[in-house]
Amino acid sequence: MSTSELWARVATIGELAQKWPGLGRTALMKLSYFLQAVKGVPLGYDFTLYAYGPYDPQVLEDLDYARVLGVVDVKLDTYANGYGYRIRAAGGAQKAKEKASDFVSRHQSALDWVISEFMGHRAADLELLSTIVYTDREAQRAREPLSLKELARRVSEVKPHFSREQIEAEAMSLRRKGLLRAAP
């Protein structure tokens, strides 16, 4: 990976952290996936399907790098039933944006879109939505058309803690927004 590609990723993380109050690691992962898979932002990640949806460990490595560079602060919050990470933009966010200014300006509308489209969704919602899109994109790559019912069945196999009705409803919403390809 080139230095400019790394700065593009770090600047993207800084932008997301600046615009999404309370950004967590799961949300960062899913927003990065949506930027790349839906909007075609060339982040260079290689997402695979994991327990919580599309995942590439490189996103977390880039987050660590952004933290070391002072682009973001990452805090561990503990709760009665677990813990979570809170990512906030830090003083170096503007420097990262300047270092990757061409990339950020070229993809600003995609960054704005991902924030406006998914702001307010919980990590579990993003997990489901990104898994639906991932499953849809895999079927598209295989040139395999899917009905919403078949898409919901496949997602349900991976995400049995979501009901088929909930999966179908979310898939229908994604389809109405034009975000599905194999299940148009």
N, C-alpha and C positions, 0 to 999 in steps of 0.2 A: 504494500500500500504506500502511495506517495504521501509526502508531507501535506500537500494540498487536499488530498482525500481525507486525511486525518483531521485537518482543520475544519473541513466541511462537516464531518460527523460531530466534532466537538461543538462547533457553532450551532448545529441543529439541536443538540442536547441543551445548549444554553438558551436558545430561542424557546424551546418547549418549556423549559424550567421557568423562564421569565413570564410566559403567557398562561401557564397552568398552575394556579396556586395549589400546593399540596401534592404536586406530581410525585408519584411513587415509582419504584423500579418496574413493577408489572405494567403500569400505564405507559412508561417510557418505552418498554419493549413493544407493546401493542401499537403505540402511535408510530414508532419507527417502522413497524411492519406495514401499517396502513399507508404511510408515506411512500414506501418503496413499492408495495404490491398494487395499490389502488391508484396512486398518483404518479408512479414512475420516477420518483426522486431517486437518483442513482447513488444510494448510500453504500452499495456493495456488500450488504449483509447476505448471509446464506441461511435463511430461516428454515427450520424443520419443525415438525409438529412435536410438541412436548406436552407434559402433564397440564400445563396452564395455557396451552395454545402455541402459536408460532413463537419460536425461540431461536436466538443466535447468541452464544456466550460473548461474542465480540461486542455486542451492545453494552454489556456490563463492563467489559474491559475499557471501552471508550468512555463510559461514565466515570470509571476510576481515573482515567487519564484527564478527563475534564475537571475532576475534583482536584487532582494534583496541580493542574495549571491554574486553579483558582477561578474557573469558569462557573462552577457550581459548588454549593455546600450540600453535603448529604448527612442527614441526621437520622438516627435510629430512634423511633418512637415506640414505647412499650404500652400495651393496652392490657386490660384484664384477660382477654382471650388470645393474646398473641403480640405480634410486633409488626412494624412496617417502616419503610424508609420514606423520608420526605426530602425531595430534591428541590433546591431553590437556586435561582441565578445568583451568582456572586460577582465581585468586582471585575473579574477577568472576562465576563460574558461579552462586554462590548469589544474587547480586544480580539476575541475569537470571531466575532461577527465581522470585524474589520479585516482580519486575516483571510476570511472566506467570503468576502463581500460579494464577489461575482456569483458564487454558488447560492448564497442566501437570497440575493436579489432575484436570481433566476427562478428560485423555488419558493419565494415568499407567499405566493397565492396558495400553494399546496400546504405550507406550514399554517397559514391562516385557516384553510379549510379543515385540516385535521383537528385543530383546536375547536373551531366552532361546531364541527360535526359531533365530536365526542366529549366535549367539556361536560362535566356533570355525571358522566358514566362512572360507575364503580369499577374496580379492578375485575370483579367477576363478570360484569357486563362486557367489558373489553375482551376478556378471555373468550367468552362465547362468540361475540361478533367477529373477532379475528379468526377463530376456528372455523366459523361458517365461511368466511372469505377464503381462508386457506384451502378448505375442502373444495370449494367452488373452483379455485385456481388450479388445483391438482387435476380435477376432472377436465377443465379446459385444456390443460397441457396434454392430457391423454385423448383430447378430441372426443370427449364423452359427454353428451348432453345429460343434464340431470333435471328431474322434476323437483319441486320443492319438497315433496314427501321423501324422495330418495335422498336428497341432500340432508334433510332432518334426520333420517335414519342413520346415515353415515356419521353425522356429527354426534348423534346420541350414543353411538358405539364408543366414541372417544370421550364424550362428556355425559355419562349416564346420570349425573346429578342435576342436569337440566331436563325438564320434561320435553317430550317431542312437540307438544303444543307451543311451548315457549320458544323452542328452536325454530319451528315453522313460522311463528309470528315475527321473530327477529329476521329470519331469512326473507320473509315477504317485505318487511320494511327496507332491508338492504336492496332487494330487487327493485322496489318502487324508486329508490334513490339512484338506480342505475349502477350499483356497485357489484353486482353479480354478473358473471359472463356465461358460465355453463348452465346456470339455471335462470335464464332470462325471463 
